[in-house]
Amino acid sequence: MAATTRITVTLPTEQVDELRKLTDNVSGYVAEAVARQIRHQLLADDLRRYQDEQGAFTDEELLEAHARIFGSAGSAGSASAA
């Protein structure tokens, strides 16, 4: 089990009310949201660094990435546009 640290977080009352409707485990929910945001930020940093070194992504690279992430349905749209 990962080590934990207790902290205090201040949130708008409306958010807390909605959060409590969604889960009985507020700490777990918040920890998952924070982990997702950290992964998102790290990925964005990596993509920015790659483009700084290699140049901007081409349309073809973006289409391929979209197809890999969301399935090949995204690439079908590009075939009909050609």
N, C-alpha and C positions, 0 to 999 in steps of 0.2 A: 504494500500500500504506500502511496506517495505521501511524503511529509506534507503537512498542512500548516497554515498560519492563519490565525483569526485576525480579521480586519473589520473596520466599520466603514460602510458605504452609505452615502446619503443619496436617496432616489426620490423623485417626485411621488407623492402619495398615490396618484392615479396609477403610476407604473407598478407600485408595490401591490395595489389592489388587484390589478390584472395579473400580475405574476403569481399571486397566491391562488388565483382561480385556475391557473395553468398547472401548478405543481405543488406538492407537499414538501419537496426538497429544493428550497430556494437556493441554498448554497451550491448544490450540484448543478442546478439550472444556470446560475450565474457563472460558475466555473467553466461549464461547457461553452457558454456564449463568449467568455473571455478567451478560451483556447481557440475557438473558431476565428475570432478577430485577430489574434496573434498570428495564426497560420495565414490569414488573408493578407496581413501587413507584410509578413516575411516573403510571401509569394510576390506581392507587388514590388517589394524592394529588389528581389531577384530579377524580375522581368525588366524593371527599369535599368538595372545594372547591365543586363544582357544587351538591351537596346543601346545603351551608352557605348558599349564595346563593339557590338556587331552591326549596329544600324537598326532602323525601324523594321518591324515585322512587315513582310509582304502580305498582300491580300491572300495569296495562296497559303502562306503559313497560318494566317488567321483562320481561314476556312478549314484547314486540316485540324487545327487545334479545336475549333468549334465542333467538328465532326467527332473527334476523339472524346471530347467531354460530354457532348449531348447525344452522340450517336450519329450514324451516317445520314439521318434525315436532313441535317443541315446542309450536307453536300449535294443533295438532290435539287435543292433550290438553285444552286449555282449552275447545274447542268441545264436546267430549263431556261436560264437567263442567257445562255450562250447561243 
